[in-house]
């Protein structure tokens, strides 16, 4: 499936220190997903591709926090991203992960 197909999806998460959990701040399919990712890249925000995680996050309502069932998966990604931003992780170790912590854009194809 290519990123121009209508089933292509993207989800943007935002997390601020002190929040209980990250929130879904944008999500969409097809052209909307492409625009979310385009704007993220223009803003210098990395994009991480994970079809399985995006499929789960697409079920979360806009402006809602992620459910507890996704805490571990998202926390692991955020921890890796934090290490990447601090220069403690080699970005080539996980070629599919290239994201900043806040906000984080997830795309699936």
C-alpha positions, -999 to 999 in steps of 0.1 A, spaced: 0 0 0 14 34 -9 11 65 12 -13 81 -13 -39 53 -8 -70 62 12 -62 36 38 -29 53 47 -33 66 83 -14 89 106 -18 99 143 -1 127 161 5 125 198 15 153 222 29 149 257 38 175 282 56 169 314 32 164 342 4 150 320 -10 116 329 -5 103 294 0 115 258 -30 128 239 -41 122 204 -39 157 189 -44 149 152 -54 118 132 -66 110 97 -66 89 66 -55 94 30 -48 130 22 -53 141 58 -27 116 70 -3 129 43 -8 165 54 -2 155 91 31 139 81 41 167 57 35 194 84 55 173 109 84 170 86 83 207 77 84 215 114 114 192 119 95 166 137 105 130 130 80 105 119 79 69 132 61 42 112 43 15 131 11 2 114 0 -18 145 4 11 169 -13 35 145 -42 11 141 -47 11 178 -43 48 182 -68 55 154 -94 41 178 -87 68 203 -109 99 201 -92 132 192 -80 151 223 -83 120 244 -54 105 263 -40 72 251 -56 42 270 -36 24 297 -32 -6 274 -9 14 252 12 30 279 40 5 277 43 6 239 42 44 238 65 47 268 92 25 252 90 46 220 92 79 240 122 66 260 140 56 228 132 91 213 144 108 245 177 89 242 179 98 205 174 135 213 200 134 240 225 118 216 226 86 235 211 64 208 223 58 173 193 66 150 205 38 126 198 12 153 161 15 146 157 28 111 119 31 113 120 54 143 129 90 137 106 110 159 108 139 184 91 134 217 65 162 215 45 160 194 51 126 178 36 117 145 29 81 137 21 69 102 13 35 87 12 24 52 
